[in-house]
C-alpha cells in the first residue's frame, strides 16, 4: 500500500475497579496505546491492567505523561520551568516503564497529555525539556507530537525518532494548532466528518481550518479518543475506512 499510518488512543484513564471507556474493546482497532501514568489519571492497578491488555493484542505501548492535575484531568495550563517539565516526564515514563518491563514488554513511544501537549506545541523551551527527558530515559523511544509543532522539531533536533500526530475529532486553526476546547467548535461530533478529515490528512497531507483555508499537515499517527459515547464504533469505522482507502494501519515501530 502507498500510505501507512498509526492509530493511537489515550487509555488507562480510570482508577482501580472503576472502568472508564472501552479500552479493552478499542484495542482491537488501534495500533498504539498512550497509557496514563498517574498524574492526570490512572493508578498502578490500571496501568498494569492496560499494559497487559496492550501486550496481549500486540499494540504499541506509550507513556502518556501530563500535569499533576486529577481535578482538571490534565487539561488546565500550569506554568512550570523546563527543569520541572523534565522531571515530571522522566518520573512518569519511569512509572509506566516498570510495568512494561515487569510484563515482558518493550515501550514504544511517549506522548505528552492535554495541556502539557498543547503548551509544548508552541513553546520551544518546554518542548526541548520534554525531548531531553525522553532521550535521557531511552533514546529509542518515539516522541509523538502535534504535526509540525515545536515539540516535533525539538525531538528531531536531539536525535529522537518523531511521529507527527493529527486528530480525528478536533478542529484546526490556520497555523496548524488545535482549536481550544474552550471554543464551541473545538470538537467534531459527526463521525462521517471526522473520518473524512482523517482520510484527507493521511492521503493528501491537508486539513481544512475553521477559517475554511487548507493547512498542510503530516499524518504519521492519528489520535482517537476512547472516552466518548460512540468511541468504540468510531474506532472500528475509522480503522475499516482507512484500510479500504488503501492505507496500511500499523504501529509506529513497524513502519518501513
C-alpha positions, 0 to 999 in steps of 0.5 A: 500500500502507498500510505501507512499510518498509526492509530493511537488512543489515550487509555488507562484513564480510570482508577482501580475497579472503576472502568472508564471507556472501552479500552479493552474493546478499542484495542482491537482497532488501534495500533498504539496505546498512550497509557496514563501514568498517574498524574492526570489519571490512572493508578498502578492497578490500571496501568498494569491492567492496560499494559497487559491488555496492550501486550496481549493484542500486540499494540504499541505501548506509550507513556502518556505523561501530563500535569499533576492535575486529577481535578482538571484531568490534565487539561488546565495550563500550569506554568512550570520551568523546563527543569520541572517539565523534565522531571515530571516526564522522566518520573512518569515514563519511569512509572509506566516503564516498570510495568512494561518491563515487569510484563515482558514488554518493550515501550514504544513511544511517549506522548505528552497529555492535554495541556502539557501537549498543547503548551509544548506545541508552541513553546520551544523551551518546554518542548526541548525539556520534554525531548531531553527527558525522553532521550535521557530515559531511552533514546529509542523511544518515539516522541509523538507530537502535534504535526509540525509543532515545536515539540516535533522539531525539538525531538528531531533536533536531539536525535529522537525518532518523531511521529507527527500526530493529527486528530480525528475529532478536533478542529484546526486553526490556520497555523496548524494548532488545535482549536481550544476546547474552550471554543464551541467548535473545538470538537467534531461530533459527526463521525462521517466528518471526522473520518473524512478529515482523517482520510484527507490528512493521511492521503493528501497531507491537508486539513481544512481550518475553521477559517475554511483555508487548507493547512498542510499537515503530516499524518504519521499517527492519528489520535482517537479518543476512547472516552466518548459515547460512540468511541468504540464504533468510531474506532472500528469505522475509522480503522475499516475506512482507512484500510479500504482507502488503501492505507496500511494501519500499523504501529509506529515501530513497524513502519518501513 
